[in-house]
Amino acid sequence: MKGRRKVEVRRVDECRTLDEVFRHCLPAFGGAFLRRAYTILDQAIGMGCPMTMAVAGPVTVSGQHQAWLIPLLETGWIAYLSTTDAVCYHDGHRSLDGYEDGPIHEVPIFGDDGALRDEKTIRVTDMAFDEEVLFDQDRLLSAVLASPEFQRRMTGTELRYRLGAIFADRERKMGVEPGLLAICHRMAIPVFVGAPGDGSVFLNSMKLWAMRQAGLIPAYEFDLDLHAEVFEACAYHRWGLFDQEPHALATLVLGGGVPKNFNLQPEPALGQVLGLAGVRGYHFDVQIVTAPVTEGSLSSCPPAEAVTWGKVDKDTYQQATESLPADYSMVMPFLVKALLDNRRRYEELAAQSGEEELSRQEAKARGYLRPRDGYRLFARREELCRSLEQAVRENREFLLESLRYPLATA
């Protein structure tokens, strides 16, 4: 019948690339979810959409950032990152003095946790480190936050940008590969944390604040400007919709929680709250989560539910979104490898025929071959925030009217 998709498969020993495996060897069930997630990412990259990422979970303590996240960031496809304070905190462990053999080691998931506690070993699933690593990380962060350059109000993106520079210097000194914040600093990729109070970077700031309150130190002036940070995220979303070809955004959500929610908030902030016209949600949305949709949290809700809020484009979601029920640590290395292999193939073809000719032959090549330097949005944040401020001024009538609501009298 018309409209039916015929099931066709290819033997895996006939496939030369991971791209072919994803397209031809995953016909059904969970495999088909994975195939759709891959092909949507391929479409978004080929279309040239700036992509945002939300990452929950201990990617830095587990080394996943070095395995597949940093290689993905270094493509230049990613506009900004939404993650947790813990991801930023644990990113610093490999830059600490005294851990030349590496601060992280592997332990059984179902071992003797009482014995680990007795030997002062901290466990994160099957990753572990000495308790002293936390104390050393706290000392480093306290020294950093108490230093003169941090004694003012700033956004969390600036805090993490500056931390990235400090971690990068220490990583060079230690002779280890750059970590997540170091790469984001080098590429000027903004790093957002929607719940900064729920992590140890901020706990160390709280310690310094408490010491000031108790009169143990004369002053401590660091403070997070959450209003400016949320506004900055809105400015980047508006840039993607109105200033940057193809005037559409993609998002990749790994895990759920606050990183996912923060990543989806710019659309309602711009359209619903600030009342700006023409604001749309994400054109492409791929999420990989383990939470069942019936449990009702934001972590589990599929892109279709986000359509009802305006966070995902209602005109594209049936073809350009997927929620893959999986542990992202199991599939991301293969997805990223396949996408990087695609880029390498286009680079080889461009070397033979030229990028312009290749783009005429294969439309996706231009999107794949975007400059590796990336969008460097943090370096443009003041310009983009000023542009959004002007749009707010021009929307004066709506915004003033939005303040009026009859309040009950006492």
Secondary structure, 3 states (H helix, E strand, C coil): CCCCCCCCCCCHHHCCCHHHHHHHCCCCHHHHHHHHHHHHHHHHHHHCCCEEEEECCCCCCCCHHHHHHHHHHCCCCEEEEEECHHHHHHCCHHHCCCCCCCCCEECCCCCCHHHHHHCCEEEECCEEEEHHHHHHHHHHHHHHHCCHHHCCEECHHHHHHHHHHHHHHHHHHHCCCCCHHHHHHHHCCCEEECCCCCCHHHHHHHHHHHHHHCCCCCCCCCEECHHHHHHHHHHHHHHHHHCCCCCCCEEEEECCHHHHHHHHCHHHHHHHHCCCCCCCCECEEEEEECCCHHHCCCCCCCHHHHHHHCCECCCCHHHHEEEEECCHHHHHHHHHHHHHHHHHHHHHHHHHHCHHHHHHHCCHHHHHCCCCCCCCHHHHHHHHHHHHHHHHHHCHHHHHHCCCCCCCCC
